[in-house]
Amino acid sequence: RCSICTTERGSVYDFCWQCMNTWKGHAPRSNRCDNEGCINQELEILKDCPLMNLPETEVKQCPSIRACPTCGKLIEHNQTGCKNIICIRCHVEFCFACLEVTTECLKNKPDSWFDVCAKGIAPRQISIPTWNRHG
């Protein structure tokens, strides 16, 4: 929603951050609107990234790029060490395989830093979490 355009027009003006056109379709949605050609490039990356094995773990056939479950930043695992990584934007540590915050992942299967998670490998993400910094 653009507050300047809303004021100038005298009515609510919603637009899409992906294609920068007037919003079309149901709202709110964070991934894209219904305008022809509107795509969310980050969702395309998540959809098309190759699967990988984390060589020092038991994790196999995991998407090679993940959106941080806390802030949505796209991250690649460097393929060294355990399955957990720390997001470079929000600094939250999470499991690259099951997408749980590390403490939650380890609650279900303690000391499983290098093993498959109790919940298994999360599927490809089809939405990107929105970071609520004040929540």
C-alpha positions in Angstrom: 0.0 0.0 0.0 1.4 3.4 -1.0 0.4 6.1 1.5 1.4 8.9 -0.8 -0.7 7.6 -3.7 -3.6 6.8 -1.4 -3.6 10.4 -0.1 -3.3 11.9 -3.6 -6.1 9.7 -5.1 -8.3 9.9 -2.1 -8.7 6.1 -2.1 -6.6 3.2 -1.1 -3.8 2.4 -3.6 -2.3 -1.1 -3.3 0.6 -2.1 -5.5 2.8 -5.2 -5.9 6.5 -5.0 -4.7 7.4 -7.7 -7.2 6.2 -6.1 -10.4 5.6 -2.6 -9.2 2.2 -2.4 -10.8 -1.3 -1.9 -9.3 -2.1 -4.9 -7.1 -4.2 -7.5 -8.9 -5.9 -10.4 -7.1 -6.4 -11.4 -3.5 -4.4 -9.7 -0.8 -2.5 -9.9 1.4 0.1 -12.3 -0.2 3.8 -11.9 0.1 4.9 -13.9 -2.9 3.3 -12.0 -5.9 0.2 -10.6 -7.3 -2.0 -11.9 -10.2 -0.6 -9.5 -12.9 0.6 -11.3 -16.0 4.3 -11.9 -15.8 4.6 -11.1 -12.1 7.0 -13.6 -10.5 8.9 -13.7 -7.2 12.5 -14.3 -8.3 13.4 -15.7 -4.8 10.6 -18.3 -5.0 11.8 -19.3 -8.5 15.3 -19.8 -7.0 13.9 -22.0 -4.2 11.8 -24.0 -6.8 14.7 -24.6 -9.2 17.7 -25.1 -7.0 19.4 -28.5 -7.2 19.2 -31.0 -4.4 22.4 -31.8 -2.5 23.9 -34.1 0.1 25.6 -32.5 3.1 28.8 -34.4 2.9 29.7 -34.5 6.6 26.2 -35.5 7.7 23.6 -38.1 7.1 21.4 -35.5 5.3 20.7 -36.5 1.7 18.7 -34.9 -1.1 18.1 -31.6 0.6 17.4 -28.4 -1.4 20.7 -26.5 -1.8 19.1 -23.1 -1.1 16.8 -22.3 1.8 14.9 -19.3 3.0 15.7 -18.6 6.6 12.7 -19.6 8.7 13.0 -16.5 10.8 13.7 -13.6 8.3 13.4 -15.2 4.8 16.9 -14.5 3.7 18.0 -17.0 1.0 21.0 -19.0 2.2 23.2 -21.8 0.8 24.9 -24.3 3.1 28.7 -24.2 2.6 28.7 -28.1 2.8 31.1 -28.2 5.7 30.4 -29.1 9.3 27.0 -30.0 10.7 23.5 -29.4 9.2 22.9 -26.2 11.2 23.7 -22.7 10.0 23.5 -19.2 11.3 21.6 -16.7 9.2 23.8 -13.8 8.0 20.9 -11.4 8.4 19.0 -12.2 11.6 21.7 -14.3 13.2 19.3 -17.1 14.2 20.7 -20.6 14.1 18.5 -23.1 12.3 18.6 -26.6 10.8 19.2 -26.5 7.1 17.4 -29.9 6.7 14.2 -29.6 8.7 14.1 -25.7 8.8 13.5 -25.7 12.6 15.4 -23.3 14.9 18.3 -25.5 16.1 17.1 -25.7 19.7 13.7 -27.1 18.4 15.4 -29.6 16.0 17.6 -30.9 18.8 14.7 -31.2 21.3 13.2 -33.9 19.2 16.5 -35.8 18.6 19.2 -34.6 21.0 22.8 -34.6 19.7 21.7 -35.0 16.1 24.0 -32.4 14.7 25.1 -34.7 11.9 22.1 -37.1 11.7 18.8 -36.9 9.9 16.3 -34.9 11.9 13.3 -36.5 13.8 11.0 -34.6 11.4 13.0 -35.5 8.3 14.0 -33.2 5.5 11.6 -30.3 4.9 10.3 -30.1 1.3 11.2 -27.2 -1.0 9.8 -24.0 0.4 6.9 -22.5 -1.6 6.7 -19.3 0.4 9.2 -17.0 2.1 8.8 -16.1 5.7 8.3 -12.5 6.6 10.6 -11.2 9.3 8.7 -9.5 12.2 11.5 -7.7 13.9 9.3 -6.5 16.6 7.5 -9.8 17.3 
